């Protein structure tokens, strides 16, 4: 995971895998950025190579939390195989809904 902070955004780039073995560490590292309502949270998935159901649950939790906080959120650069998994699991509409309602 790489973090970039700008005046307007917190950009979190996921690198490699987001699965059961990495979920707890990822949650700990990303939580301060999830709670920062003063900046838009952007998850950049360009270098995400694998995600399992635990990783999908982590992203869903972030979506729900940001929505509850009425804080801007986006997911960018979703690799095709990850996008397909998001489509199959029904996550894609939530990504669009959050991006459209808080921007």
N, C-alpha and C positions, 0 to 999 in steps of 0.2 A: 504494500500500500504506500502510495506517495501522496503527500498533502501539499496543496498550494493555496495560499490565502491572498486574496486581493481585497480592495476596498469594498467590493460588492459581493464577492463569492468565496465560498469554501469549496475547493475542488479536491475531491478524493478520487485518485486513480487506483483502481484495483488491478493488481498484477499477479498473474499466475492463477491460483485456485482459490475459490471461496467454498469451502466444504466444512464438514463436521470438525475436522482437525484445526481449522483456522477461524471458525465462527466466533468463538469466545474472545480471542485476541483482537479480531477485527471490531467486534462490538465495543470492547474497552477503548480502543483507539479512536473509533469514529463517534462515540457518544457525545463528547464535547462539541463536535461540529453539528451533530443532529440537534442539540439543544440551543445552538447559536441562531436565534431567530433574526438577528440583525443582518445576516448575509444569506444569500441563496446557497443552498447545498446542491452541489452537482456531483453525481457519481459518474466518472468516466470509466467505461468498461472496455475500452479499446484493447487492453492487454490482458483481459480476463480470459483464461484458456479453459477453465472448467468451473462449473457451479453445480452443486447438488441441492437436494430439497432443503437442507439446513441453510444453505446460502440464500436460496429463494426466500425462506422464512425471514432471514435477516433483512433482506431488502424490503420485504413486505412490512416488517416492523418499522423500518425507517420511514416508509411511505405513510403509514398510519400515524406515527408520531409527528411527522412534519405537518400532516393534514390537521391533526388536533391542535397543533401550535399555530396553525394558519401561517406557516412559514414556507417560502418558496423552495421548490425542489425540482430537480431534473435529473434524468439519466441520459447520458450521451455516449455515442460511439459503441453501440451494442453490436458485438460480433454476430454474424448470421446464425451460427449454431446456438448461441445463447438466446438470440431473439426467437428462434424457433421454439426453444424450451419455454421462454416466457409466454409465447402464444399458446402452446399446448397446456400450460398450467393455468392459463387465464390471468396472468399477471399484467399483460400488455395494456388492457383497458385502464387499470389502476395507475399505471405510469402516465398515460395520456391525461387522465382525469385530474391528477394532482398537478401536473404541469400547466394545464389549462385553467384551473380554478384559482391558483395562487399567484400567477404572474400578472 
